[in-house]
Amino acid sequence: MNRDKYRIIGQIQSDGSIEGGDSVNWMGHWLYLDDEVNAAKESWNIDKYIKAFELGFGGYVRHFDPSQTDNGFGAYYKNPWRGVISRDQLIGILAALIKHKKLGPVLRLIFQHSLRLFLFSYNTIKNGEDPKIAKQKLPDPTLFDIWAMELRALGNAVKGLKYILYPILAVLDLQMLLSTLFYNKKGYTDISYAISLITSIENNSTFISRLTYKLCNKNKLLAALKKYWCGWRDNCEMYSLYENKLK
């Protein structure tokens, strides 16, 4: 995989440098999908991930080093209402927290999300723009799929809570079911769908998430994942991690 000087996953640029605008997301996927032996071997684990990428109380940056992203964009965070974490980046972060059962970070992230009424992320700057001069834009909406991931992270971190959360999750999982019916017709285009599907079936699964998994066209999804990771991003090792989960 393409990794920068910190051993963080990034994408290769035309000049041979590594750009980390998606690093917090991709590292979150990797920490969920890869086994702990490989994570330790690479010198990255969940504690180091949180320490490196969390800024403020439950806030995250895409990369902590401004020199690793265009115009320092990825390292920008001002407050819970102004930053660069999109819906997709938030999903990657939550995947890592779900897998590794970290209650403190989960509570901090949920508290910060509550300040936005659980309705928005905080990507208020367009990708790659200089935060010093960028105009503020509307952030991404966060709905059922994000809420379900937050509850799964909370349920994993607090023993016994997952049973109480089950009926709520069954309702929230309806978004994934509808997304799957749509994707089966239109095609799979983002890795966020894949990791949301995997986490929903492996962590306090509901009858809705199991039905969703059964209906998902996994060959079509894997083809989309292969195109995403093995194309110009040139991080094909990531594809094999999803393949292990979905086959």
C-alpha positions as CSV (number, residue, x, y, z in Angstrom):
1,M,0.0,0.0,0.0
2,N,1.0,3.6,-0.5
3,R,2.0,5.0,2.9
4,D,3.5,8.3,3.9
5,K,6.5,8.9,6.2
6,Y,4.2,8.2,9.2
7,R,3.2,4.8,7.7
8,I,-0.3,6.2,7.1
9,I,-2.3,5.1,4.1
10,G,-2.6,7.8,1.3
11,Q,-2.9,8.0,-2.4
12,I,0.1,8.4,-4.8
13,Q,0.4,11.7,-6.6
14,S,1.8,12.3,-10.1
15,D,5.1,13.6,-8.5
16,G,5.4,10.5,-6.4
17,S,4.3,12.1,-3.2
18,I,1.6,10.7,-0.9
19,E,-1.5,12.8,-0.3
20,G,-3.4,12.1,2.9
21,G,-6.8,13.8,2.3
22,D,-8.6,10.5,3.0
23,S,-6.2,9.1,5.5
24,V,-8.4,9.1,8.7
25,N,-11.1,7.3,6.7
26,W,-8.8,4.7,5.0
27,M,-6.9,4.0,8.3
28,G,-10.3,3.5,10.0
29,H,-11.3,0.9,7.4
30,W,-7.9,-0.8,7.7
31,L,-8.1,-1.0,11.5
32,Y,-11.5,-2.6,11.2
33,L,-10.7,-5.0,8.3
34,D,-7.2,-6.1,9.1
35,D,-6.3,-8.5,11.9
36,E,-4.5,-7.2,15.0
37,V,-1.3,-9.0,14.2
38,N,-0.8,-7.0,11.0
39,A,-1.9,-3.8,12.8
40,A,0.8,-4.3,15.4
41,K,3.3,-5.2,12.8
42,E,2.7,-1.9,11.0
43,S,3.1,0.0,14.3
44,W,-0.4,1.4,14.1
45,N,-3.2,0.5,16.5
46,I,-6.4,2.0,17.7
47,D,-4.9,4.0,20.5
48,K,-2.3,5.6,18.3
49,Y,-4.9,6.3,15.7
50,I,-7.1,8.2,18.1
51,K,-4.2,10.1,19.6
52,A,-3.0,11.1,16.1
53,F,-6.2,12.0,14.4
54,E,-8.5,13.3,17.2
55,L,-8.3,17.0,17.8
56,G,-10.3,18.7,20.5
57,F,-13.2,16.8,22.2
58,G,-14.4,14.2,19.7
59,G,-13.2,16.2,16.7
60,Y,-11.0,14.6,14.0
61,V,-8.8,15.7,11.1
62,R,-8.1,13.9,7.9
63,H,-4.4,14.0,8.5
64,F,-2.6,15.6,11.5
65,D,0.4,16.9,9.3
66,P,-0.6,19.9,7.1
67,S,2.2,19.1,4.7
68,Q,0.5,15.8,3.8
69,T,-2.6,17.3,2.3
70,D,-3.3,20.0,-0.3
71,N,-3.0,23.5,1.2
72,G,-3.0,21.9,4.7
73,F,-6.7,21.2,4.1
74,G,-6.8,17.8,5.8
75,A,-5.3,19.0,9.1
76,Y,-7.8,21.8,9.6
77,Y,-10.2,21.7,12.6
78,K,-11.6,24.8,14.3
79,N,-14.6,23.6,16.3
80,P,-17.5,21.1,16.1
81,W,-19.2,23.2,13.4
82,R,-16.2,24.0,11.2
83,G,-13.7,21.4,9.9
84,V,-13.1,19.0,7.1
85,I,-14.6,15.7,8.2
86,S,-17.3,14.5,5.8
87,R,-19.9,11.8,6.2
88,D,-17.6,9.3,4.5
89,Q,-14.7,10.2,6.8
90,L,-16.9,9.9,9.8
91,I,-18.0,6.4,8.7
92,G,-14.3,5.3,8.5
93,I,-13.6,6.6,12.0
94,L,-16.7,4.9,13.4
95,A,-15.7,1.6,11.9
96,A,-12.4,1.6,13.8
97,L,-14.2,2.5,17.0
98,I,-16.8,-0.2,16.5
99,K,-14.1,-2.9,16.1
100,H,-11.9,-1.9,19.0
101,K,-14.6,-1.0,21.6
102,K,-13.2,2.3,22.8
103,L,-15.9,3.8,25.1
104,G,-14.2,7.2,25.8
105,P,-13.6,8.1,22.1
106,V,-17.1,6.8,21.2
107,L,-18.8,9.0,23.8
108,R,-16.7,12.0,22.8
109,L,-17.6,11.6,19.1
110,I,-21.3,11.1,19.9
111,F,-21.4,14.1,22.2
112,Q,-19.8,16.3,19.5
113,H,-22.3,15.0,16.9
114,S,-25.1,15.9,19.3
115,L,-24.0,19.5,19.1
116,R,-25.0,19.4,15.5
117,L,-28.3,17.7,16.5
118,F,-27.0,14.4,15.0
119,L,-27.9,15.8,11.6
120,F,-24.7,16.9,10.0
121,S,-21.0,16.2,9.8
122,Y,-18.5,19.2,9.8
123,N,-17.0,19.3,6.3
124,T,-17.6,23.0,5.9
125,I,-14.6,23.5,3.5
126,K,-14.4,22.2,0.0
127,N,-11.9,19.4,-0.6
128,G,-8.4,20.8,-1.0
129,E,-9.1,24.4,-0.4
130,D,-6.9,26.6,1.8
131,P,-8.7,26.9,5.2
132,K,-7.4,30.4,5.7
133,I,-9.3,31.7,2.7
134,A,-12.0,29.1,2.1
135,K,-15.7,30.1,2.2
136,Q,-17.9,28.0,4.5
137,K,-20.2,25.5,2.7
138,L,-23.0,23.3,4.0
139,P,-21.8,20.1,5.6
140,D,-23.0,16.6,4.8
141,P,-26.2,15.2,6.3
142,T,-25.8,12.3,8.7
143,L,-28.9,10.1,9.0
144,F,-29.8,6.5,9.9
145,D,-26.6,4.8,8.7
146,I,-24.4,7.1,10.9
147,W,-26.7,6.8,13.9
148,A,-26.6,3.0,13.5
149,M,-22.8,2.9,13.5
150,E,-22.7,5.1,16.6
151,L,-25.1,2.8,18.5
152,R,-23.1,-0.2,17.4
153,A,-19.9,1.4,18.6
154,L,-21.6,2.2,21.9
155,G,-23.2,-1.3,22.2
156,N,-19.8,-2.9,21.6
157,A,-18.1,-0.7,24.2
158,V,-20.7,-1.2,27.0
159,K,-21.4,-4.8,27.9
160,G,-25.1,-5.8,27.7
161,L,-26.2,-2.5,26.0
162,K,-26.4,-4.1,22.6
163,Y,-29.5,-6.0,23.6
164,I,-31.3,-2.9,24.6
165,L,-30.3,-1.2,21.4
166,Y,-31.5,-4.0,19.1
167,P,-35.0,-2.7,18.3
168,I,-33.6,0.8,17.5
169,L,-31.0,-0.7,15.3
170,A,-33.6,-2.8,13.4
171,V,-35.3,0.5,12.4
172,L,-32.1,2.3,11.6
173,D,-30.9,-0.6,9.4
174,L,-33.7,0.1,7.0
175,Q,-31.5,2.8,5.4
176,M,-28.9,0.1,4.5
177,L,-31.7,-2.1,3.1
178,L,-33.0,0.7,0.9
179,S,-29.5,1.6,-0.2
180,T,-28.8,-2.0,-1.1
181,L,-31.9,-2.3,-3.3
182,F,-30.8,0.9,-5.1
183,Y,-27.2,-0.2,-5.4
184,N,-28.2,-3.6,-6.9
185,K,-29.8,-1.6,-9.8
186,K,-27.4,1.3,-10.1
187,G,-24.1,-0.2,-9.0
188,Y,-21.8,0.2,-6.0
189,T,-19.7,3.3,-6.0
190,D,-18.4,4.0,-2.5
191,I,-16.4,2.2,0.1
192,S,-18.6,3.7,2.9
193,Y,-21.5,1.4,1.8
194,A,-19.2,-1.6,2.0
195,I,-17.9,-0.9,5.5
196,S,-21.3,0.1,6.8
197,L,-22.7,-3.3,5.5
198,I,-19.9,-5.3,7.0
199,T,-20.2,-3.6,10.4
200,S,-23.9,-4.1,10.4
201,I,-23.7,-7.8,10.0
202,E,-20.7,-8.4,12.3
203,N,-21.8,-6.2,15.2
204,N,-25.2,-6.7,16.8
205,S,-26.8,-7.7,13.5
206,T,-30.6,-7.4,13.2
207,F,-33.0,-9.3,11.0
208,I,-32.9,-6.2,8.7
209,S,-29.2,-6.2,8.4
210,R,-29.1,-9.9,7.7
211,L,-31.7,-9.5,5.0
212,T,-29.7,-6.6,3.6
213,Y,-26.5,-8.7,3.5
214,K,-28.4,-11.6,1.8
215,L,-29.8,-9.3,-0.9
216,C,-26.5,-7.5,-1.6
217,N,-24.9,-8.4,-4.9
218,K,-21.5,-9.2,-3.4
219,N,-19.8,-9.9,-6.8
220,K,-20.9,-6.5,-8.0
221,L,-19.8,-4.8,-4.8
222,L,-16.4,-6.5,-4.9
223,A,-16.0,-5.4,-8.5
224,A,-16.6,-1.8,-7.5
225,L,-14.2,-2.1,-4.5
226,K,-11.5,-3.5,-6.8
227,K,-12.0,-0.6,-9.2
228,Y,-11.8,1.9,-6.3
229,W,-8.6,0.5,-4.7
230,C,-6.7,-1.1,-7.6
231,G,-7.1,1.8,-10.0
232,W,-5.3,5.1,-9.8
233,R,-5.3,5.0,-6.0
234,D,-3.0,2.0,-6.3
235,N,-3.8,0.5,-2.9
236,C,-4.9,-2.9,-4.0
237,E,-3.9,-4.6,-0.7
238,M,-7.0,-2.9,0.8
239,Y,-9.3,-4.7,-1.7
240,S,-8.2,-8.1,-0.4
241,L,-9.3,-7.1,3.1
242,Y,-12.9,-6.5,1.9
243,E,-12.7,-9.6,-0.2
244,N,-12.0,-11.7,2.9
245,K,-15.1,-10.4,4.6
246,L,-17.5,-10.6,1.7
247,K,-16.7,-13.9,0.1
